[in-house]
């Protein structure tokens, strides 16, 4: 499969890196990662769809090859980055796919800027859990960020990973800024209460994949039941039993099949 093109653009005065697969003129597909992740985490998805879509996957601010400013990590800042990215790259109502934090960004776009995207596919967005994520997720994230490269490589070799996968493990652990994760998780606790207003106003066809909370999913069963009660008609929630927060990594074939069905719907 052809390698993606690595490119940069500017949004809100910062340099944003993105990967691009496919050809201009085909339908646009926008893939947005979660906290501590990066654009290349979408490679398996992009390679599956690149013959039929022009695919854009950005590194969010504070992540990957994008700029890492000291401030500007409110959810509204991320959402505005993506709004400007859509405009700058002249994407035509792309289908929006977001994981975790990218799912939160997608919730905002689907409610506040439905004219910019055609539909939304949200993989285990973080809603009520944002209230305490700075306590539950931050310590582990920072520990992973600070793990010595030699230790990461030793663990990768023990798992029998290839050299390329070993290099990717190092990148995966070290590519995001510690201050970005800290600000993101401490500055956005109000999203736990504010998300509901956005959720009720989602105005594009939307599928929300709900991971199993018992194995690390971000949405509890009780929360899912409540969300189903208040969801507008165009929003569908789908529970994946025994699958944790990283759904596309755990079930890549099933994930692509679900995304395929959604894109064709």
Secondary structure, DSSP 4 states (H G I P E B T S, - for coil): -PPPEEEEEEETTEEEEEEEES-TTSEEEEEE--TT--GGGGHHHHHHHTTTEEEEEEPPTTSTTS---SS--SHHHHHHHHHHHHHHTT--SEEEEEETHHHHHHHHHHHH-TTTEEEEEEES--SGGGGTHHHHTHHHHHHHHTS-HHHHHHHHHHTT--HHHHHHHHHHHHSS-HHHHHHHHHHTTTHHHHHHHHHHT--SEEEEEEE-GGGT-SS-HHHHHHHHHH--TTEEEEEETT--S-HHHHSHHHHHHHHHHHHH-
